[in-house]
Amino acid sequence: MFVTKCIESGKRVLKEEAHAILNLVDTIDEDFANAISIILNCKGKVVLTGVGKSGHIATKIASTLASTGTQSFFVQAGEAAHGDLGMIGQNDVVIAISNSGEGNELKIMIPNLRRREIPLISITGNKESSLAKASNVALIAHVDKEACPLNLAPTSSSTAELALGDAIAIALVEAKGFSEKDFALYHPGGALGRRLLVHCKDIMHKDMEIPMIHADESIEKAIFEMTKKSLGMVCIVDKENKALGIFTDGDLRRTLGQKKDLDTLITDVMTTTFTYVSELTLAADALTLMQKKKITSMVVLNDNKELVGAFNMHDLLKAGIV
């Protein structure tokens, strides 16, 4: 009985909150477009404010806006009347969130915003509220009832506010042509950021760390260099440091199978047609190329085909690319 009741309760809440969001679809009209226009024309920052659960929703919306290219932050409405109004600049836009639209904290803010001619956008469940009437644009997130059986705890109403905030954020993303690369700039620690921001120059071994020998050296020298640098390959260069070929672990096994003398010149057994990348190649693109070619190491050359770096799958793994 207890388990059944819990399951029924959970399903009912999800259905009611989904219904509340779907009811908002028809409210997206010219007012919504006007709100987006005000934000797009904002020369300062977008300031989110609210109290209680609506304040928590405002904080999340501010974070979403900031991460998608719209500079924004949260100001607690209760603190605004005690000095935090100074955080709101003349060129900013304020988005105030309140289900009732009658919170005293927001009412205290309104005259100050009016006097400074700072645009006010509201998200409220009451289109006749003081907040809605004082706003340049009022976006109505009305719900018939809360998912709470007592119809008291903010549930459906806060979900509706959050969904409307997400709609604003995504409309701005599309209006500004915000791209994956733009998104990555604000998320350098995430997987997408690493894929779109990390270049081969950021992960490659340089200078004395590069496994490298000259063309007049032997297979034995190549083995020593491969063992010392532990990248699974060695690059062969001429006197001008231009890459002539590579010698990999696989080449070594094949060479030993042919019973080649270790004093043999490396140029006799090296691979002359090899895959390479540039310093500015994205590490993620290098990974794709390595997977396609079924290789585990990569050399990095500049425009003059000079050897400037090398890396392997372990380096990609440490950088979080794999």
Secondary structure as GFF3:
##gff-version 3
##sequence-region A 1 322
A	DSSP	alpha_helix	2	22	.	.	.	ID=ss1
A	DSSP	three_ten_helix	25	27	.	.	.	ID=ss2
A	DSSP	alpha_helix	30	40	.	.	.	ID=ss3
A	DSSP	beta_strand	46	50	.	.	.	ID=ss4
A	DSSP	alpha_helix	52	67	.	.	.	ID=ss5
A	DSSP	beta_strand	72	76	.	.	.	ID=ss6
A	DSSP	alpha_helix	77	80	.	.	.	ID=ss7
A	DSSP	three_ten_helix	84	87	.	.	.	ID=ss8
A	DSSP	beta_strand	93	98	.	.	.	ID=ss9
A	DSSP	alpha_helix	104	115	.	.	.	ID=ss10
A	DSSP	beta_strand	120	124	.	.	.	ID=ss11
A	DSSP	alpha_helix	130	134	.	.	.	ID=ss12
A	DSSP	beta_strand	137	140	.	.	.	ID=ss13
A	DSSP	alpha_helix	156	176	.	.	.	ID=ss14
A	DSSP	alpha_helix	180	185	.	.	.	ID=ss15
A	DSSP	alpha_helix	191	197	.	.	.	ID=ss16
A	DSSP	alpha_helix	200	203	.	.	.	ID=ss17
A	DSSP	three_ten_helix	207	209	.	.	.	ID=ss18
A	DSSP	beta_strand	212	214	.	.	.	ID=ss19
A	DSSP	alpha_helix	219	229	.	.	.	ID=ss20
A	DSSP	beta_strand	233	237	.	.	.	ID=ss21
A	DSSP	beta_strand	243	248	.	.	.	ID=ss22
A	DSSP	alpha_helix	249	257	.	.	.	ID=ss23
A	DSSP	three_ten_helix	266	268	.	.	.	ID=ss24
A	DSSP	beta_strand	276	277	.	.	.	ID=ss25
A	DSSP	alpha_helix	283	293	.	.	.	ID=ss26
A	DSSP	beta_strand	297	301	.	.	.	ID=ss27
A	DSSP	beta_strand	307	312	.	.	.	ID=ss28
A	DSSP	alpha_helix	313	318	.	.	.	ID=ss29
###
